[in-house]
Amino acid sequence: MPSDRPVPRRILVTGVGANPGFGLTRSLTRLGHQVVAADANPLAPGFLLPGVVPQVIPLATDADYPSAMAKVCRDLAVDAIVAGIENDIPPLVAMLPQLDADGVRLWLPDAESVRSCIDKAAFHQVLTEHSIATPRTWRPEALSQVPEGTGLVVKPRRGHGAQNVHFVDRREHARVLCELVPEPVVQERAFGREFTADCLVDRAGRASVILRRRDLVKAGLAAVSTTFDDATVRDLVVKTLVAVRARGVCCVQGFICDDGSVTITELNVRIAGGFPLAEAAGADLVGQMVNGLFGLPVDHTRLTYRTGVFLTNYVETLAVGDAAELGLTAAAKGEPS
């Protein structure tokens, strides 16, 4: 009789110092997989999770990132890579031929799809071309076109994790911030109930969507969230996934605005930081992601969920101590062996 337990895999997860990679590492470990926990920070909290193999890797912008990642995969017999942070995604996409040759799985959309999601100006253009509601967006040189009295958000064009995001009410303030924020875009601010959709799109393009309200948001992360269902929101999320040709696990964010309309603000080509709520509500998000990652069918019947399930987050101290006692190997520290 076949077992329901998944085949144990060795999966490298990047960005284990942040919520998405940290949570994904815990979930994969609970499913019985061996996780190579990778991050550029030698004190990343994911390194301290039980049973992981910690590896310090270069920043994604470093020239030696591809060679270092390929070496880690070969040395540790990695079966697959899952990015927990956006910065790692473009160089991993570029590495796809080499990873394929080494037998390392990577499940991401094509390079153009990735670019259209990571680049907020390009994302706005794609959604506008597909008649999907999204906040108006301006480049710094077009600020004179912003109507007076419009609430605005100034953010990096390729930013993540709510870094360098500022809210203002005047064009003059936005113009000043555009001098300070790296590669800025200016968007119309949306007001209403914010939501995240945890999504898994199989290789045939079929999508499962788990909706959760972001009831309390702190520093870009949902501190309190609750699952819900809304056909209008779900249909717009699916339309967005189709527009950008999404594949694999990702998350879509948006607002149910005060006037009842729905607008999409972004799509992250990675698992969301708050995905544990989707799993608590009954969706086998990580398990089915692993199935798709290794070319197995995604069982969408296991991606249904209960509404009205809530999750609260808080910051806790994971560990304190002497960094010299962490026991990282020379390879994990990024030092010559």
Secondary structure, DSSP 8 states (H G I E B T S, - for coil): ---SS----EEEEE-TTSHHHHHHHHHHHHTT-EEEEEESSTT-GGGGSTT-EEEE---TTSTTHHHHHHHHHHHTT--EEE-SSGGGHHHHHHTHHHHHHTT-B-----HHHHHHHHSHHHHHHHHHHTT-----EE-GGGGGGS-TT--EEEEETT--TTTT-EEESSHHHHHHHHTTSSSEEEEE---EEEEEEEEEE-TTS-EEEEEEEEEEEETTEEEEEEEE--HHHHHHHHHHHHHHT--EEEEEEEEEETTS-EEEEEEESS--TTTHHHHHTT--HHHHHHHHHTT----GGGG---TT-EEE--------S-GGGS---TTTTT---
